[in-house]
Amino acid sequence: MKRTIVIAAVATLGLAACGSDGGGGSGLSDDQAAAAASAIEEAAAGGVELDEDCVNEVAEQLADEDAAKAAAAEPGEEAELSAAGEALALELLN
């Protein structure tokens, strides 16, 4: 459920601010980059194209532990995020 919240948050952000216009590259950790890539892939599977730079900005705010958990979770699987990770996801939904 929490992974779904993160994906929903990124998708919501995508609809509000991350519509595709290309992009890439950042100073993301490996875990953050994996979480961002996972979010982009899941959004694309749902028919939403996200701007990579925008998604990376969001992923860059995730602690590596949260990013690793989000990236490792299977679709529909609940990732146990920290309070900060959950707050970030909820903040994006507002």
Contacts in CASP RR format, 6 or more apart in sequence:
PFRMAT RR
TARGET T0000
AUTHOR 0000-0000-0000
METHOD contacts of the structure
MODEL  1
MKRTIVIAAVATLGLAACGSDGGGGSGLSDDQAAAAASAIEEAAAGGVEL
DEDCVNEVAEQLADEDAAKAAAAEPGEEAELSAAGEALALELLN
1 76 0 8 1.000
1 78 0 8 1.000
2 78 0 8 1.000
2 79 0 8 1.000
2 80 0 8 1.000
2 81 0 8 1.000
2 86 0 8 1.000
2 89 0 8 1.000
3 69 0 8 1.000
3 70 0 8 1.000
3 73 0 8 1.000
3 75 0 8 1.000
3 76 0 8 1.000
3 77 0 8 1.000
3 78 0 8 1.000
3 79 0 8 1.000
4 76 0 8 1.000
4 78 0 8 1.000
5 86 0 8 1.000
5 89 0 8 1.000
5 90 0 8 1.000
5 93 0 8 1.000
6 35 0 8 1.000
6 39 0 8 1.000
6 70 0 8 1.000
6 79 0 8 1.000
6 81 0 8 1.000
6 85 0 8 1.000
6 89 0 8 1.000
7 39 0 8 1.000
7 42 0 8 1.000
7 43 0 8 1.000
8 89 0 8 1.000
8 93 0 8 1.000
9 58 0 8 1.000
9 88 0 8 1.000
9 89 0 8 1.000
9 90 0 8 1.000
9 91 0 8 1.000
9 92 0 8 1.000
9 93 0 8 1.000
10 18 0 8 1.000
10 39 0 8 1.000
10 43 0 8 1.000
10 50 0 8 1.000
10 55 0 8 1.000
10 58 0 8 1.000
10 92 0 8 1.000
11 39 0 8 1.000
11 43 0 8 1.000
11 48 0 8 1.000
11 50 0 8 1.000
12 92 0 8 1.000
12 93 0 8 1.000
13 50 0 8 1.000
13 54 0 8 1.000
13 55 0 8 1.000
13 58 0 8 1.000
13 92 0 8 1.000
14 43 0 8 1.000
14 48 0 8 1.000
14 50 0 8 1.000
14 51 0 8 1.000
14 54 0 8 1.000
14 55 0 8 1.000
15 48 0 8 1.000
17 54 0 8 1.000
18 50 0 8 1.000
18 51 0 8 1.000
18 54 0 8 1.000
18 55 0 8 1.000
18 58 0 8 1.000
19 49 0 8 1.000
19 50 0 8 1.000
19 51 0 8 1.000
19 54 0 8 1.000
20 49 0 8 1.000
20 50 0 8 1.000
20 51 0 8 1.000
21 51 0 8 1.000
22 51 0 8 1.000
22 52 0 8 1.000
22 53 0 8 1.000
23 51 0 8 1.000
23 52 0 8 1.000
23 53 0 8 1.000
24 52 0 8 1.000
24 53 0 8 1.000
24 56 0 8 1.000
25 52 0 8 1.000
25 53 0 8 1.000
25 56 0 8 1.000
26 33 0 8 1.000
26 53 0 8 1.000
26 56 0 8 1.000
26 57 0 8 1.000
26 60 0 8 1.000
27 56 0 8 1.000
27 60 0 8 1.000
28 36 0 8 1.000
28 56 0 8 1.000
28 59 0 8 1.000
28 60 0 8 1.000
29 64 0 8 1.000
29 67 0 8 1.000
31 64 0 8 1.000
31 65 0 8 1.000
31 67 0 8 1.000
31 68 0 8 1.000
31 71 0 8 1.000
32 56 0 8 1.000
32 59 0 8 1.000
32 60 0 8 1.000
32 62 0 8 1.000
32 64 0 8 1.000
32 67 0 8 1.000
33 56 0 8 1.000
33 59 0 8 1.000
34 67 0 8 1.000
34 68 0 8 1.000
34 71 0 8 1.000
35 59 0 8 1.000
35 62 0 8 1.000
35 66 0 8 1.000
35 67 0 8 1.000
35 68 0 8 1.000
35 70 0 8 1.000
35 71 0 8 1.000
36 52 0 8 1.000
36 55 0 8 1.000
36 56 0 8 1.000
36 58 0 8 1.000
36 59 0 8 1.000
37 71 0 8 1.000
38 70 0 8 1.000
38 71 0 8 1.000
39 50 0 8 1.000
39 55 0 8 1.000
39 59 0 8 1.000
39 70 0 8 1.000
40 50 0 8 1.000
40 52 0 8 1.000
40 55 0 8 1.000
42 75 0 8 1.000
43 49 0 8 1.000
43 50 0 8 1.000
44 50 0 8 1.000
58 88 0 8 1.000
58 92 0 8 1.000
59 67 0 8 1.000
61 88 0 8 1.000
62 70 0 8 1.000
62 85 0 8 1.000
62 88 0 8 1.000
63 82 0 8 1.000
63 84 0 8 1.000
63 85 0 8 1.000
65 82 0 8 1.000
66 79 0 8 1.000
66 81 0 8 1.000
66 82 0 8 1.000
66 84 0 8 1.000
66 85 0 8 1.000
69 79 0 8 1.000
69 80 0 8 1.000
69 81 0 8 1.000
70 79 0 8 1.000
70 81 0 8 1.000
72 79 0 8 1.000
73 79 0 8 1.000
81 89 0 8 1.000
END
